């Protein structure tokens, strides 16, 4: 069995839903994971923010506006009178719930319950559409089997056990539809896997059922060798290893959730990235297989803060780095890049919510310099640090001021820290310097 995930754009209109139906209706049994319709999650987050800010009337107006849009979509999608009536009743129930939420005191739990409605709506509507079109399908409620633990990590043993139990009692169908992104937490409250989490849902399910393949369908034809939003003449990469894909996803490739490949890599379950607008295109196959060496792709991660921690006694001070890392651990802040010299350590973080508290503690043991508005540019490929042409990337130094370089921590990744205002120029320059050197 395969697992196919379709993002918000793929189910963002009646025409796109019809396109998804034609892709999945091939006679093979499968589980289909759906995101909320494009734009819905953002609108639900805004409703939650209005409640948080005490703007109850504005929150209710936004609920009403969103409901009208769904009523129009239902009428366009479902010509069968009975199915149309059923789905409208479900939509009405969802929006009655959202209206009730506007009168509640804001909490993280309330926000999670609000945001979860997007996936519940899209899957109910799409399953009804498939039934109307004569496609054998059934709903598998994700909240019956998806769960995270106290550390907000997927409880894989629980998911495997519960999902297989749900499948054993589910009505027989060719296609099972379930929600991406949403789950329960360790206290049985509705939670989620964070933005982009539908990809993660798909590979978690793929690992739980030992899927033949997991397919991530979106509106771009695979992972590109550079960011097509900023760089001209990029192209999709036909094959990536799990390691390469993980590096690119973590360092900014928006097509994948950073944890997507983690559940499936141990079982060597391939992940294929496909384009719903061009189903025949090869896309990108992510697997255990490594192809040619050298730099294959570039990604960039914004919102980075660089911290230079300088101590004249660092070289002789046993346990200095331990103290530094313990400060970040205490404040639950992960470190992306790190470089050291005899008297200083420079590192980067992408979460600055606890920055002031971190700096206050670091200031007790060292002199601190902070640079905000930085970007990490990540160059990825199999054994890039050993490739004969990799040195040519350093031609970039004549054009762009590099704040930090991470080289050698991974055989598959070289990272550069630059000022964010230089990002687009850096991506284009690297594209010009490098990609004639590697055949992809």
ABEGO torsion letter per residue (X at the ends): XBBBBBBAAAAABAAAAAAAAAAABAGBBBBBBBBBBBGAAAAAAAAAAAAAAGBAAAAAAAAAAAAAAAAAAAAAABABAAAAAAAAAAAAAAAAAAAAAAABBBBAAAAAAAAAAAAAAAAAAAAAAAAAAGBBBBBBBAAAABBBBAAGBBBAAAAAAAAAAAAAABBBBABBBBBBGBBBBAAGBBBBAEBGAAAAAAAAAAAAAGBABBBBBBABBEBBABBAAABBGBBBBABBBAAAAAAAAAAGBAABBAAAAAAAAAAGBBBBBBBAABAABAEBBBBABBBBBEBABBBBBBGBBBBBBBBAAAAABBGAAAAAAAAAAAAGBBBABBBBBAABBBBBBABAAAAAAAAAAAAAABBBBBBBGBBBBBBBEBGAAABAAAAAAAAAAAABBBABBBBGABAABBBBBBBAAAAAAAAAAAAAAAAAABBX
